[in-house]
Amino acid sequence: MLSSPPLISCICVTYRKPDMLARAIRCFVSQTYTNKELVILYEDHDLPTLHFLAWLPQDDRIKLVCVNGSPKKTLGELRNLAVLAADGEFVCQWDDDDWYHMDRLTHQYHAICNSQASGCLLTRWLVFDKQTGKAFVSNQRRWEGSIMCRKTIFCARKYDHKAKGEDTDVIDYLHNNQHLTYIDDRPDLYLYVYHGSNTWGVDHFSKIFEASRELTDYSAVFGRILNNEFSPEECLMIINDMEFGLIEVKDPIGTNDNF
């Protein structure tokens, strides 16, 4: 008899972005991987999130974690608290800003199983500048926000207590200790969004845009995807027809830039 797939906990630390959080929840619910939970961690003074969650339909797959907002905790501390609250064998970062392909969890979990690694990271993803309406396919690097990893391994090197850049040292630790496998040919699994109120500012994203390749033909459709104009199944059909023109290089991982 086949064993059931392990529970994967998607970790979502959110703050005052109910509309984006709603989209992140829709992406979670539509995931083809079935044994999953979404851990939403928020602070008790965050009234927009509190009001939104009060109207959220009951779903046993969604775990709400409210923490004291005073004294103020860093993003790294909040992420660590969310990981500790997770019940899954694996944890997966699930930022509220971004959009996720319905097969993201499935593909990353299968990559882990096929490689017998403890975690998986994307070395390319899609990027969308909501300020200009432009879409890009990223350069090759270790994109920290795409991490999925076995919880026991991940907890050996927690997030740094920083307001931003809290995940870089964690990913370097996992990489240097051969815990990770990488997916380079599926940038469509993750759409990283700049909307003007991100943790990182415009200078950070400008460097990302400069290092990426613009997808002129697809910018409008990605804007519509982010506006929830398509069902998850329609998004799948649309994205499956896209050509990203990926360029292979000898070292797809390389040295991460300090954006």
Contacts in CASP RR format, 6 or more apart in sequence:
PFRMAT RR
TARGET T0000
AUTHOR 0000-0000-0000
METHOD contacts of the structure
MODEL  1
MLSSPPLISCICVTYRKPDMLARAIRCFVSQTYTNKELVILYEDHDLPTL
HFLAWLPQDDRIKLVCVNGSPKKTLGELRNLAVLAADGEFVCQWDDDDWY
HMDRLTHQYHAICNSQASGCLLTRWLVFDKQTGKAFVSNQRRWEGSIMCR
KTIFCARKYDHKAKGEDTDVIDYLHNNQHLTYIDDRPDLYLYVYHGSNTW
GVDHFSKIFEASRELTDYSAVFGRILNNEFSPEECLMIINDMEFGLIEVK
DPIGTNDNF
4 35 0 8 1.000
5 33 0 8 1.000
5 34 0 8 1.000
5 35 0 8 1.000
5 109 0 8 1.000
6 35 0 8 1.000
6 88 0 8 1.000
6 89 0 8 1.000
6 90 0 8 1.000
7 35 0 8 1.000
7 36 0 8 1.000
7 37 0 8 1.000
7 87 0 8 1.000
7 88 0 8 1.000
7 89 0 8 1.000
7 90 0 8 1.000
8 33 0 8 1.000
8 35 0 8 1.000
8 36 0 8 1.000
8 37 0 8 1.000
8 88 0 8 1.000
8 89 0 8 1.000
8 90 0 8 1.000
8 91 0 8 1.000
8 92 0 8 1.000
8 105 0 8 1.000
8 109 0 8 1.000
8 148 0 8 1.000
9 36 0 8 1.000
9 37 0 8 1.000
9 38 0 8 1.000
9 39 0 8 1.000
9 83 0 8 1.000
9 86 0 8 1.000
9 87 0 8 1.000
9 88 0 8 1.000
9 90 0 8 1.000
9 91 0 8 1.000
9 92 0 8 1.000
9 151 0 8 1.000
10 28 0 8 1.000
10 36 0 8 1.000
10 37 0 8 1.000
10 38 0 8 1.000
10 39 0 8 1.000
10 91 0 8 1.000
10 92 0 8 1.000
10 93 0 8 1.000
10 94 0 8 1.000
10 105 0 8 1.000
11 39 0 8 1.000
11 41 0 8 1.000
11 79 0 8 1.000
11 82 0 8 1.000
11 83 0 8 1.000
11 86 0 8 1.000
11 91 0 8 1.000
11 92 0 8 1.000
11 93 0 8 1.000
11 94 0 8 1.000
12 21 0 8 1.000
12 24 0 8 1.000
12 28 0 8 1.000
12 38 0 8 1.000
12 39 0 8 1.000
12 40 0 8 1.000
12 41 0 8 1.000
12 82 0 8 1.000
12 94 0 8 1.000
12 95 0 8 1.000
12 96 0 8 1.000
13 41 0 8 1.000
13 42 0 8 1.000
13 75 0 8 1.000
13 78 0 8 1.000
13 79 0 8 1.000
13 82 0 8 1.000
13 95 0 8 1.000
13 96 0 8 1.000
14 21 0 8 1.000
14 24 0 8 1.000
14 40 0 8 1.000
14 41 0 8 1.000
14 42 0 8 1.000
14 46 0 8 1.000
14 49 0 8 1.000
14 96 0 8 1.000
15 42 0 8 1.000
15 43 0 8 1.000
15 46 0 8 1.000
15 49 0 8 1.000
16 46 0 8 1.000
16 48 0 8 1.000
16 49 0 8 1.000
17 48 0 8 1.000
17 49 0 8 1.000
17 96 0 8 1.000
17 97 0 8 1.000
17 197 0 8 1.000
18 48 0 8 1.000
18 49 0 8 1.000
18 51 0 8 1.000
18 52 0 8 1.000
20 96 0 8 1.000
20 97 0 8 1.000
20 195 0 8 1.000
21 40 0 8 1.000
21 49 0 8 1.000
21 52 0 8 1.000
21 96 0 8 1.000
22 52 0 8 1.000
23 99 0 8 1.000
23 226 0 8 1.000
23 228 0 8 1.000
24 94 0 8 1.000
24 95 0 8 1.000
24 96 0 8 1.000
24 97 0 8 1.000
24 98 0 8 1.000
24 99 0 8 1.000
24 100 0 8 1.000
25 38 0 8 1.000
25 40 0 8 1.000
25 56 0 8 1.000
25 62 0 8 1.000
26 228 0 8 1.000
26 232 0 8 1.000
27 99 0 8 1.000
27 100 0 8 1.000
27 102 0 8 1.000
27 232 0 8 1.000
28 36 0 8 1.000
28 38 0 8 1.000
28 61 0 8 1.000
28 62 0 8 1.000
28 94 0 8 1.000
28 100 0 8 1.000
29 59 0 8 1.000
29 61 0 8 1.000
30 102 0 8 1.000
30 232 0 8 1.000
31 100 0 8 1.000
31 102 0 8 1.000
31 103 0 8 1.000
31 104 0 8 1.000
31 105 0 8 1.000
31 106 0 8 1.000
32 102 0 8 1.000
32 103 0 8 1.000
32 105 0 8 1.000
32 106 0 8 1.000
33 103 0 8 1.000
33 105 0 8 1.000
33 106 0 8 1.000
33 109 0 8 1.000
36 61 0 8 1.000
36 105 0 8 1.000
37 61 0 8 1.000
37 62 0 8 1.000
37 63 0 8 1.000
37 86 0 8 1.000
37 87 0 8 1.000
37 88 0 8 1.000
38 61 0 8 1.000
38 62 0 8 1.000
38 63 0 8 1.000
38 94 0 8 1.000
39 63 0 8 1.000
39 65 0 8 1.000
39 82 0 8 1.000
39 85 0 8 1.000
39 86 0 8 1.000
40 53 0 8 1.000
40 62 0 8 1.000
40 63 0 8 1.000
40 64 0 8 1.000
40 65 0 8 1.000
41 65 0 8 1.000
41 66 0 8 1.000
41 67 0 8 1.000
41 78 0 8 1.000
41 81 0 8 1.000
41 82 0 8 1.000
41 85 0 8 1.000
42 49 0 8 1.000
42 50 0 8 1.000
42 53 0 8 1.000
42 64 0 8 1.000
42 65 0 8 1.000
42 66 0 8 1.000
42 67 0 8 1.000
43 66 0 8 1.000
43 67 0 8 1.000
43 68 0 8 1.000
43 69 0 8 1.000
43 73 0 8 1.000
43 78 0 8 1.000
44 50 0 8 1.000
44 66 0 8 1.000
44 67 0 8 1.000
44 68 0 8 1.000
44 69 0 8 1.000
45 69 0 8 1.000
45 70 0 8 1.000
53 64 0 8 1.000
56 62 0 8 1.000
63 85 0 8 1.000
63 86 0 8 1.000
63 87 0 8 1.000
65 81 0 8 1.000
65 82 0 8 1.000
65 85 0 8 1.000
67 73 0 8 1.000
67 78 0 8 1.000
67 81 0 8 1.000
73 81 0 8 1.000
74 161 0 8 1.000
74 162 0 8 1.000
74 163 0 8 1.000
74 166 0 8 1.000
75 159 0 8 1.000
75 162 0 8 1.000
75 163 0 8 1.000
75 164 0 8 1.000
75 166 0 8 1.000
75 199 0 8 1.000
76 159 0 8 1.000
76 160 0 8 1.000
76 161 0 8 1.000
76 162 0 8 1.000
76 163 0 8 1.000
76 166 0 8 1.000
76 167 0 8 1.000
77 159 0 8 1.000
77 161 0 8 1.000
79 93 0 8 1.000
79 159 0 8 1.000
79 166 0 8 1.000
79 167 0 8 1.000
80 158 0 8 1.000
80 159 0 8 1.000
83 91 0 8 1.000
83 151 0 8 1.000
83 154 0 8 1.000
83 155 0 8 1.000
83 158 0 8 1.000
83 159 0 8 1.000
84 155 0 8 1.000
86 151 0 8 1.000
88 151 0 8 1.000
89 150 0 8 1.000
89 151 0 8 1.000
90 109 0 8 1.000
90 112 0 8 1.000
90 119 0 8 1.000
90 148 0 8 1.000
90 149 0 8 1.000
90 150 0 8 1.000
90 151 0 8 1.000
91 148 0 8 1.000
91 149 0 8 1.000
91 151 0 8 1.000
91 154 0 8 1.000
92 105 0 8 1.000
92 108 0 8 1.000
92 147 0 8 1.000
92 148 0 8 1.000
92 149 0 8 1.000
93 144 0 8 1.000
93 145 0 8 1.000
93 146 0 8 1.000
93 147 0 8 1.000
93 148 0 8 1.000
93 167 0 8 1.000
94 100 0 8 1.000
95 145 0 8 1.000
97 192 0 8 1.000
97 193 0 8 1.000
97 195 0 8 1.000
97 198 0 8 1.000
98 190 0 8 1.000
98 191 0 8 1.000
98 192 0 8 1.000
98 193 0 8 1.000
99 190 0 8 1.000
99 191 0 8 1.000
99 193 0 8 1.000
99 225 0 8 1.000
99 226 0 8 1.000
100 189 0 8 1.000
100 190 0 8 1.000
100 191 0 8 1.000
101 107 0 8 1.000
101 186 0 8 1.000
101 188 0 8 1.000
101 189 0 8 1.000
101 190 0 8 1.000
101 235 0 8 1.000
101 236 0 8 1.000
101 239 0 8 1.000
102 232 0 8 1.000
102 233 0 8 1.000
102 235 0 8 1.000
102 236 0 8 1.000
103 189 0 8 1.000
103 236 0 8 1.000
104 189 0 8 1.000
104 190 0 8 1.000
105 148 0 8 1.000
107 183 0 8 1.000
107 186 0 8 1.000
107 189 0 8 1.000
108 119 0 8 1.000
108 120 0 8 1.000
108 122 0 8 1.000
108 146 0 8 1.000
108 148 0 8 1.000
108 183 0 8 1.000
108 189 0 8 1.000
109 120 0 8 1.000
109 148 0 8 1.000
111 117 0 8 1.000
111 120 0 8 1.000
111 181 0 8 1.000
111 182 0 8 1.000
111 183 0 8 1.000
112 118 0 8 1.000
112 119 0 8 1.000
112 120 0 8 1.000
112 148 0 8 1.000
112 150 0 8 1.000
112 181 0 8 1.000
114 181 0 8 1.000
115 181 0 8 1.000
117 178 0 8 1.000
117 179 0 8 1.000
117 180 0 8 1.000
117 181 0 8 1.000
118 149 0 8 1.000
118 150 0 8 1.000
118 153 0 8 1.000
118 174 0 8 1.000
118 179 0 8 1.000
118 180 0 8 1.000
119 147 0 8 1.000
119 148 0 8 1.000
119 149 0 8 1.000
119 150 0 8 1.000
119 153 0 8 1.000
119 174 0 8 1.000
119 179 0 8 1.000
119 180 0 8 1.000
119 181 0 8 1.000
120 147 0 8 1.000
120 148 0 8 1.000
120 149 0 8 1.000
120 180 0 8 1.000
120 181 0 8 1.000
120 182 0 8 1.000
120 183 0 8 1.000
121 142 0 8 1.000
121 143 0 8 1.000
121 144 0 8 1.000
121 146 0 8 1.000
121 147 0 8 1.000
121 148 0 8 1.000
121 171 0 8 1.000
121 174 0 8 1.000
121 175 0 8 1.000
121 180 0 8 1.000
121 181 0 8 1.000
121 182 0 8 1.000
121 183 0 8 1.000
122 143 0 8 1.000
122 146 0 8 1.000
122 182 0 8 1.000
122 183 0 8 1.000
122 184 0 8 1.000
122 186 0 8 1.000
122 187 0 8 1.000
122 189 0 8 1.000
122 190 0 8 1.000
123 140 0 8 1.000
123 141 0 8 1.000
123 142 0 8 1.000
123 143 0 8 1.000
123 182 0 8 1.000
123 183 0 8 1.000
123 184 0 8 1.000
123 252 0 8 1.000
123 253 0 8 1.000
124 137 0 8 1.000
124 138 0 8 1.000
124 139 0 8 1.000
124 140 0 8 1.000
124 143 0 8 1.000
124 184 0 8 1.000
124 185 0 8 1.000
124 186 0 8 1.000
124 187 0 8 1.000
124 246 0 8 1.000
125 138 0 8 1.000
125 143 0 8 1.000
125 146 0 8 1.000
125 187 0 8 1.000
125 189 0 8 1.000
125 190 0 8 1.000
125 191 0 8 1.000
125 192 0 8 1.000
126 135 0 8 1.000
126 136 0 8 1.000
126 137 0 8 1.000
126 138 0 8 1.000
126 187 0 8 1.000
126 188 0 8 1.000
126 190 0 8 1.000
126 191 0 8 1.000
126 192 0 8 1.000
126 215 0 8 1.000
126 222 0 8 1.000
127 135 0 8 1.000
127 136 0 8 1.000
127 137 0 8 1.000
127 138 0 8 1.000
127 191 0 8 1.000
127 192 0 8 1.000
127 193 0 8 1.000
127 194 0 8 1.000
127 208 0 8 1.000
127 209 0 8 1.000
127 212 0 8 1.000
128 134 0 8 1.000
128 135 0 8 1.000
128 136 0 8 1.000
128 191 0 8 1.000
128 192 0 8 1.000
128 193 0 8 1.000
128 194 0 8 1.000
128 219 0 8 1.000
128 222 0 8 1.000
128 223 0 8 1.000
128 226 0 8 1.000
129 135 0 8 1.000
129 136 0 8 1.000
129 194 0 8 1.000
129 205 0 8 1.000
129 209 0 8 1.000
130 193 0 8 1.000
130 194 0 8 1.000
130 195 0 8 1.000
130 196 0 8 1.000
130 223 0 8 1.000
130 226 0 8 1.000
131 194 0 8 1.000
131 195 0 8 1.000
131 196 0 8 1.000
133 219 0 8 1.000
133 223 0 8 1.000
134 209 0 8 1.000
134 214 0 8 1.000
134 219 0 8 1.000
135 214 0 8 1.000
135 215 0 8 1.000
135 218 0 8 1.000
135 219 0 8 1.000
135 222 0 8 1.000
135 223 0 8 1.000
136 208 0 8 1.000
136 209 0 8 1.000
136 212 0 8 1.000
136 213 0 8 1.000
136 214 0 8 1.000
136 215 0 8 1.000
137 187 0 8 1.000
137 212 0 8 1.000
137 213 0 8 1.000
137 215 0 8 1.000
137 244 0 8 1.000
137 245 0 8 1.000
137 246 0 8 1.000
138 187 0 8 1.000
138 192 0 8 1.000
138 208 0 8 1.000
138 211 0 8 1.000
138 212 0 8 1.000
139 211 0 8 1.000
139 212 0 8 1.000
140 184 0 8 1.000
140 249 0 8 1.000
140 252 0 8 1.000
140 253 0 8 1.000
140 254 0 8 1.000
141 253 0 8 1.000
141 254 0 8 1.000
141 256 0 8 1.000
141 257 0 8 1.000
142 171 0 8 1.000
142 175 0 8 1.000
142 180 0 8 1.000
142 182 0 8 1.000
142 253 0 8 1.000
142 256 0 8 1.000
143 190 0 8 1.000
143 192 0 8 1.000
144 165 0 8 1.000
144 167 0 8 1.000
144 168 0 8 1.000
144 170 0 8 1.000
144 171 0 8 1.000
145 167 0 8 1.000
146 189 0 8 1.000
146 190 0 8 1.000
147 154 0 8 1.000
147 167 0 8 1.000
147 170 0 8 1.000
147 171 0 8 1.000
147 174 0 8 1.000
149 174 0 8 1.000
149 179 0 8 1.000
149 180 0 8 1.000
153 174 0 8 1.000
153 179 0 8 1.000
154 170 0 8 1.000
154 174 0 8 1.000
156 173 0 8 1.000
157 169 0 8 1.000
157 170 0 8 1.000
157 173 0 8 1.000
157 174 0 8 1.000
158 170 0 8 1.000
159 166 0 8 1.000
159 167 0 8 1.000
159 170 0 8 1.000
160 166 0 8 1.000
160 167 0 8 1.000
160 168 0 8 1.000
160 169 0 8 1.000
160 170 0 8 1.000
163 199 0 8 1.000
164 199 0 8 1.000
164 200 0 8 1.000
168 256 0 8 1.000
168 258 0 8 1.000
171 180 0 8 1.000
171 256 0 8 1.000
172 256 0 8 1.000
174 180 0 8 1.000
175 253 0 8 1.000
182 252 0 8 1.000
182 253 0 8 1.000
183 189 0 8 1.000
184 246 0 8 1.000
184 252 0 8 1.000
185 246 0 8 1.000
187 244 0 8 1.000
187 246 0 8 1.000
188 239 0 8 1.000
188 242 0 8 1.000
188 244 0 8 1.000
191 222 0 8 1.000
191 225 0 8 1.000
191 226 0 8 1.000
192 208 0 8 1.000
193 226 0 8 1.000
194 202 0 8 1.000
194 205 0 8 1.000
194 208 0 8 1.000
196 202 0 8 1.000
198 205 0 8 1.000
200 259 0 8 1.000
204 259 0 8 1.000
207 257 0 8 1.000
207 259 0 8 1.000
208 259 0 8 1.000
211 257 0 8 1.000
215 222 0 8 1.000
215 242 0 8 1.000
215 244 0 8 1.000
218 242 0 8 1.000
221 238 0 8 1.000
224 230 0 8 1.000
225 235 0 8 1.000
225 238 0 8 1.000
230 238 0 8 1.000
END
